[in-house]
């Protein structure tokens, strides 16, 4: 997770560079905000908002007068494998979208009820999500599922406009990705339950290095099935109070999308899509779409324990199932200061013409000052102007080519 | 009785979280790997392209 004191406001931040606009418009938003406050503060606010807003949103979404039920919903939604794994890999923009989903669902339900000017609530709730393409799509899906068919066209119109900052610049590129990424970034089994039960337990991210050790708990597949069963029973009870089945259907869709690459015949289909259909690269690392399952799971589970006297035990169980998320993953997440050299190089480059190239060309670095952890190269977000980067990715030594091939060849020639 | 059992459950949960967490830290803390490498006097060969992650 890379934040810098003051991120440069360049064409790439708006998706107008040579590379596929992946971090758009979030780079522009962060660049603008860090002109006023330090990136360090922005990062802390974002991380606090992710945990706080996701829990509070899920709690408020449950129609109940029992605080304990709301606590269970909050814990189930904000303390799970999805949050842990995406936090550890550094996908904070995706988690910002995840945190917005309960609020989007509330706004969608208000639209369904025909509340006056409910669309303004939907716009406001969607704003944190639309800073990234996956977040924007997650929010749009949630809004469609909650607002109902009669309001679908309004929701789609709002979604298309709010997501324009990333899909409009995408039109400048061919939008095709390397099909090798399908297998490299497919869902992964974290225990004997395999990828299916790992994903249904909201985990299953492709990268084994960011998976909390507790996900190897041999009891987890059984507990996952029991918790999902309880959540379905809870949704049945909840369906008498609010329209939850479209949200549950969306959750099933999310799980299916997350698992496509590990289902029989899934890989060739996805490879063909990604190779020939612009934008289908969004289906790469498809485990991210299981975020849609988290919300119906959390509110369903909360309502399932509504009649129990010791309902808070469920919250304790959920916390106990993932103890290694606590205290920033017990040392996995900690703030690191840039050495003074970085500021010195930045000073030297200010007002110099041309782009910056950092060798060896690699999107990832390991520095002594960050305990040699693999991290995203901070140079494009630290140094002024535009920094040439190689956007190819290596997964276990296997290279997944980036989309900016012309630029990579140019940089290699230098 | 309900309150007592709730408190017991909270304490037990916290103890479980702390215990498992401590084990996790001891085994998997990123610094630990670096320390071990330094103790063994090993210097890792730097690949040209670093892994984003591994499966």
Boltz contact constraints between the chains, C-beta under 6 A:
constraints:
  - contact:
      token1: [A, 188]
      token2: [B, 55]
      max_distance: 6.0
  - contact:
      token1: [A, 207]
      token2: [B, 53]
      max_distance: 6.0
  - contact:
      token1: [A, 208]
      token2: [B, 54]
      max_distance: 6.0
  - contact:
      token1: [A, 208]
      token2: [B, 55]
      max_distance: 6.0
  - contact:
      token1: [A, 209]
      token2: [B, 53]
      max_distance: 6.0
  - contact:
      token1: [A, 213]
      token2: [B, 24]
      max_distance: 6.0
  - contact:
      token1: [A, 213]
      token2: [B, 28]
      max_distance: 6.0
  - contact:
      token1: [A, 313]
      token2: [B, 9]
      max_distance: 6.0
  - contact:
      token1: [A, 316]
      token2: [B, 9]
      max_distance: 6.0
  - contact:
      token1: [A, 316]
      token2: [B, 13]
      max_distance: 6.0
  - contact:
      token1: [A, 319]
      token2: [B, 13]
      max_distance: 6.0
  - contact:
      token1: [A, 320]
      token2: [B, 13]
      max_distance: 6.0
  - contact:
      token1: [A, 320]
      token2: [B, 16]
      max_distance: 6.0
  - contact:
      token1: [A, 320]
      token2: [B, 17]
      max_distance: 6.0
  - contact:
      token1: [A, 323]
      token2: [B, 17]
      max_distance: 6.0
  - contact:
      token1: [A, 323]
      token2: [B, 20]
      max_distance: 6.0
  - contact:
      token1: [A, 323]
      token2: [B, 21]
      max_distance: 6.0
  - contact:
      token1: [A, 324]
      token2: [B, 21]
      max_distance: 6.0
  - contact:
      token1: [A, 324]
      token2: [B, 24]
      max_distance: 6.0
  - contact:
      token1: [A, 326]
      token2: [B, 21]
      max_distance: 6.0
  - contact:
      token1: [A, 330]
      token2: [B, 21]
      max_distance: 6.0
  - contact:
      token1: [A, 330]
      token2: [B, 24]
      max_distance: 6.0
  - contact:
      token1: [A, 330]
      token2: [B, 25]
      max_distance: 6.0
  - contact:
      token1: [A, 331]
      token2: [B, 25]
      max_distance: 6.0
  - contact:
      token1: [A, 331]
      token2: [B, 29]
      max_distance: 6.0
  - contact:
      token1: [A, 360]
      token2: [B, 48]
      max_distance: 6.0
  - contact:
      token1: [A, 362]
      token2: [B, 49]
      max_distance: 6.0
  - contact:
      token1: [A, 362]
      token2: [B, 50]
      max_distance: 6.0
  - contact:
      token1: [A, 364]
      token2: [B, 50]
      max_distance: 6.0
  - contact:
      token1: [A, 364]
      token2: [B, 52]
      max_distance: 6.0
  - contact:
      token1: [A, 371]
      token2: [B, 30]
      max_distance: 6.0
  - contact:
      token1: [A, 371]
      token2: [B, 31]
      max_distance: 6.0
  - contact:
      token1: [A, 371]
      token2: [B, 34]
      max_distance: 6.0
  - contact:
      token1: [A, 372]
      token2: [B, 34]
      max_distance: 6.0
  - contact:
      token1: [A, 373]
      token2: [B, 30]
      max_distance: 6.0
  - contact:
      token1: [A, 374]
      token2: [B, 50]
      max_distance: 6.0
  - contact:
      token1: [A, 393]
      token2: [B, 52]
      max_distance: 6.0
  - contact:
      token1: [A, 394]
      token2: [B, 49]
      max_distance: 6.0
  - contact:
      token1: [A, 394]
      token2: [B, 51]
      max_distance: 6.0
  - contact:
      token1: [A, 395]
      token2: [B, 52]
      max_distance: 6.0
  - contact:
      token1: [A, 396]
      token2: [B, 54]
      max_distance: 6.0
  - contact:
      token1: [A, 396]
      token2: [B, 55]
      max_distance: 6.0
